[in-house]
Amino acid sequence: MLKLSLDALEIVDTIARKGSFAGAAKELFRVPSTISYTVSKLEEDLGVRLFDRFGPKVVLTAAGRELLKEGRYLLRAAGDLESRVRRVACGWETELAIGMDSMLAPGALQPDIEAFYAAADQTRLRLVREVLSGTWDALLDRRVDVLLGAAGEGPSGGGYTAEPIGSISFVFAVAPVHPLAANPQPLDKADLLPYRAVAVSDSARQLGARTVGLAFGQETLAVPDMETKYDFQLKGLGFGFLPEPWARPAIEQGLLVEKEVVEPKPDETFYLAWRSGEEGAALRWWLERARKHAPFARMVGRPCVEARA
């Protein structure tokens, strides 16, 4: 049988802060005899003295300090749990996981996250980045609750609702030192085949992985996300299509060379998506935020590239 209770911990905490049983009784709206009895019973049950008494004033003993040090964590956790339970009763989820494609910048959500915490500070947020079909996979596998930027249309079979929220254009680019940079003609598959492509690996676990723009037999450097692909193309390790908002600053600074290709990559449409039939308050808040404040437009950019020697 547990000898500690949250009520007893709260009383010990209040006495320690007020410095007396009388002060704790006043703050907790209890009679002093109740406070005294609770402490005496707790000391008896634990077999330790929690307070040294100096007349009306009391001071925590070493054992009391240790109890309160850990006990305050329990009190905070209990208070947090109570708040979460109340929010769940009012329709707020305890946690919301937001998924997005790896070419989108989660840091751009800062103003949206701040606004959300002002409205629902007891709902935990978790941001997840996936690649290509991995975003849809994460939604249908319940690893995320809402997608604020899934690349391409979702899989057949339903189970989700989706709305287009924007698109991204792509440019074919190589580093100035890459052999393809000096080729004056539009590049076709025969021009590209002798060289290495840099491709982002699809992170899907259940759905079929997408392969984008690779010729049969093409040597490929597979990387985990768009950030790595971008950096490796800057270093001349291979060629490939890059999101125009990422590539354009580097092209203007001479860090990348844009090349015309015979088969350009079409614009990619991105979607806001969530599982059908789910109506939590946090989910509704983010859906409304995505529609009214267009965070996607902020997420497509990338920090300016510094000039490199």
C-alpha positions in Angstrom: 0.0 0.0 0.0 1.3 3.4 -1.0 2.2 5.6 2.0 2.5 8.8 -0.1 -0.5 10.7 -1.6 -0.6 13.7 -3.9 -2.6 15.6 -1.1 0.2 14.9 1.4 2.9 16.0 -1.1 1.0 19.2 -1.8 0.7 19.9 1.9 4.5 19.4 2.4 5.3 21.6 -0.6 3.0 24.4 0.8 4.5 24.2 4.3 8.0 24.4 2.8 7.1 27.5 0.7 5.2 29.2 3.6 7.6 28.3 6.4 4.9 27.2 8.8 1.9 24.9 9.3 -0.3 28.0 9.8 0.8 29.6 6.6 0.1 26.4 4.7 -3.3 26.0 6.3 -4.3 29.5 5.3 -3.2 29.0 1.6 -4.9 25.6 1.3 -8.0 26.7 3.2 -7.5 23.9 5.8 -7.6 24.0 9.6 -4.1 23.9 11.1 -4.9 20.6 12.9 -5.5 18.9 9.6 -2.1 20.1 8.3 -0.4 19.0 11.4 -2.1 15.6 11.4 -1.2 14.9 7.8 2.5 15.7 8.3 2.7 13.6 11.5 1.0 10.6 9.8 3.3 10.9 6.8 6.4 11.0 9.0 5.1 8.0 11.0 4.4 6.0 7.8 7.7 6.8 6.2 9.7 6.4 9.5 11.5 9.7 8.9 11.3 13.3 10.2 10.4 15.7 7.4 10.5 19.0 9.3 12.6 20.5 12.1 10.3 22.5 14.3 11.4 25.9 15.7 8.2 27.1 17.4 5.7 28.2 14.7 8.5 28.1 12.1 9.5 24.8 10.4 12.4 23.8 8.2 12.8 20.8 5.9 15.2 18.1 7.1 17.5 16.4 4.6 14.9 13.7 4.1 12.2 16.3 3.7 14.2 18.1 1.0 14.8 14.8 -0.9 11.1 13.9 -0.7 10.0 17.3 -1.9 12.7 17.4 -4.7 11.1 14.3 -6.3 7.6 15.0 -5.1 7.4 18.3 -7.0 7.9 16.3 -10.2 5.0 14.2 -9.3 2.8 17.2 -8.5 3.6 18.8 -11.8 3.0 15.6 -13.7 -0.3 15.2 -11.9 -1.3 18.7 -12.7 -0.4 18.2 -16.3 -2.4 15.0 -16.4 -5.4 16.8 -15.0 -5.2 19.5 -17.6 -4.8 16.9 -20.4 -7.8 14.9 -19.2 -9.9 18.1 -19.1 -8.8 19.0 -22.6 -9.6 15.5 -23.9 -13.1 15.8 -22.3 -13.5 19.1 -24.3 -12.2 17.5 -27.5 -8.5 18.4 -27.5 -6.1 15.7 -28.3 -3.2 15.0 -25.9 -0.8 14.8 -28.9 -0.9 15.9 -32.5 1.7 14.7 -35.0 2.2 16.9 -38.1 3.8 15.3 -41.1 5.4 17.0 -44.1 7.7 16.3 -47.1 11.4 16.6 -46.5 11.7 19.5 -49.0 9.6 21.7 -46.7 11.1 23.6 -43.8 9.4 22.9 -40.4 11.1 26.0 -38.9 8.7 28.1 -40.9 5.9 26.9 -38.7 7.2 28.9 -35.7 4.4 31.6 -35.8 1.7 28.8 -36.3 3.1 26.8 -33.4 3.2 29.8 -31.1 -0.4 30.6 -32.0 -1.4 27.0 -31.4 0.3 26.9 -27.9 -1.6 30.1 -27.0 -4.8 28.2 -27.8 -4.0 24.7 -26.6 -0.8 24.6 -24.5 -1.6 21.1 -23.1 -1.6 19.4 -26.5 1.9 18.1 -27.4 3.1 18.7 -30.9 5.3 16.4 -32.9 6.8 17.3 -36.3 7.7 14.5 -38.7 9.4 14.7 -42.1 9.0 12.0 -44.7 10.0 11.6 -48.3 7.7 11.2 -51.3 5.1 8.5 -50.6 6.4 8.3 -47.0 4.1 11.2 -46.0 1.0 9.4 -47.1 2.3 6.1 -45.6 2.8 7.9 -42.2 -0.8 9.3 -42.3 -2.5 6.0 -43.2 -0.3 4.1 -40.7 -1.3 6.6 -38.0 2.2 7.8 -37.4 1.0 11.3 -38.1 -2.4 12.9 -37.7 -2.3 15.6 -40.4 -0.1 16.4 -43.4 0.9 20.0 -44.0 2.5 19.3 -47.3 2.4 15.8 -48.9 4.0 15.6 -52.3 1.7 14.2 -55.1 -1.7 12.7 -54.9 -2.5 10.2 -52.2 -2.8 6.4 -52.8 -6.0 4.8 -54.1 -8.3 3.2 -51.6 -9.4 6.3 -49.6 -9.4 6.6 -45.9 -8.3 10.2 -46.0 -9.4 13.6 -47.1 -7.0 15.9 -49.1 -7.0 19.5 -50.3 -4.3 21.0 -52.6 -2.4 23.8 -50.9 0.3 24.7 -53.3 2.9 23.6 -55.8 6.7 23.7 -56.3 8.6 24.0 -59.6 11.9 22.2 -60.2 15.1 23.1 -62.0 17.8 20.7 -63.2 21.1 21.9 -61.8 24.7 20.8 -61.4 27.8 22.3 -59.7 30.0 24.5 -62.0 32.7 21.8 -61.7 30.4 19.0 -63.0 31.1 17.9 -66.6 27.5 18.5 -67.6 27.8 22.2 -66.7 29.8 22.7 -69.9 27.4 20.9 -72.2 25.7 23.6 -74.3 22.7 21.5 -75.6 19.5 20.4 -73.8 20.4 17.3 -72.0 18.7 14.0 -72.8 18.9 10.6 -71.2 22.0 9.6 -73.3 23.8 12.7 -72.0 22.9 11.9 -68.4 23.6 8.2 -68.4 27.4 8.4 -68.0 27.1 10.4 -64.8 25.8 9.9 -61.3 22.3 11.1 -60.2 21.6 12.2 -56.7 18.2 10.9 -55.6 16.1 11.1 -52.4 15.0 7.7 -51.2 11.3 7.3 -50.6 10.6 6.7 -46.9 7.4 4.7 -47.4 7.2 1.5 -45.3 3.9 0.1 -46.5 3.1 1.9 -49.7 5.0 1.3 -52.9 8.1 3.6 -53.1 8.2 6.2 -55.8 11.2 6.5 -58.1 11.4 9.9 -59.9 13.3 10.8 -63.0 15.9 8.0 -63.1 16.9 6.2 -66.3 17.3 2.4 -66.3 20.9 1.5 -65.4 21.6 5.1 -64.1 24.3 5.2 -61.4 22.6 6.7 -58.4 23.6 8.2 -55.0 20.6 7.6 -52.8 20.3 10.1 -49.9 17.8 10.4 -47.0 16.3 13.8 -47.6 16.2 16.9 -49.9 18.7 18.8 -47.7 21.4 16.2 -48.3 20.6 16.0 -52.0 21.0 19.7 -52.3 24.3 19.8 -50.4 25.7 16.9 -52.5 24.8 18.6 -55.7 26.4 21.8 -54.6 29.6 19.7 -54.0 29.5 18.3 -57.5 28.7 14.7 -56.4 26.0 14.3 -59.0 23.1 15.9 -60.9 19.3 16.1 -60.4 16.2 18.2 -60.1 16.0 20.6 -57.1 13.1 22.7 -55.8 13.3 26.0 -57.5 13.0 28.0 -54.2 16.1 26.1 -53.0 18.1 26.2 -56.2 17.5 29.7 -57.5 19.6 31.6 -54.9 22.5 29.2 -55.5 22.2 29.6 -59.2 22.2 33.4 -58.9 25.4 33.2 -56.7 27.1 30.9 -59.2 27.1 27.9 -56.9 24.9 25.9 -59.2 24.4 25.9 -63.0 20.8 25.5 -64.3 20.7 23.2 -67.3 17.9 22.7 -69.9 16.7 19.1 -70.2 14.7 17.4 -72.9 12.4 15.9 -70.2 11.8 18.6 -67.5 10.2 17.6 -64.3 6.6 18.9 -63.9 5.5 21.0 -61.0 4.6 19.0 -57.9 1.3 19.6 -56.2 1.3 19.4 -52.4 -1.7 18.5 -50.2 -3.2 19.2 -46.8 -4.5 15.8 -45.7 -6.0 14.0 -42.7 -7.7 10.7 -42.0 -11.5 10.7 -42.7 -13.8 10.8 -39.7 -11.4 12.4 -37.3 -12.5 15.6 -35.7 -10.3 16.5 -32.7 -10.1 20.1 -31.7 -6.3 20.3 -32.3 -6.7 18.8 -35.8 -9.5 21.2 -36.6 -7.3 24.1 -35.4 -4.5 23.1 -37.8 -6.8 22.6 -40.7 -8.3 26.0 -40.3 -4.8 27.5 -39.8 -3.5 25.9 -43.0 -6.5 27.3 -45.0 -6.4 30.8 -43.6 -2.7 31.6 -43.0 -1.1 29.5 -45.7 2.0 28.2 -43.8 2.9 26.1 -46.9 4.0 29.3 -48.7 6.5 29.9 -45.9 7.7 26.3 -45.8 8.9 26.0 -49.4 11.8 28.4 -48.9 15.3 27.7 -47.7 17.8 29.9 -45.9 20.0 31.9 -48.2 23.2 30.2 -49.3 26.4 31.8 -48.2 29.1 32.3 -50.7 31.7 29.6 -50.7 35.3 29.7 -51.9 
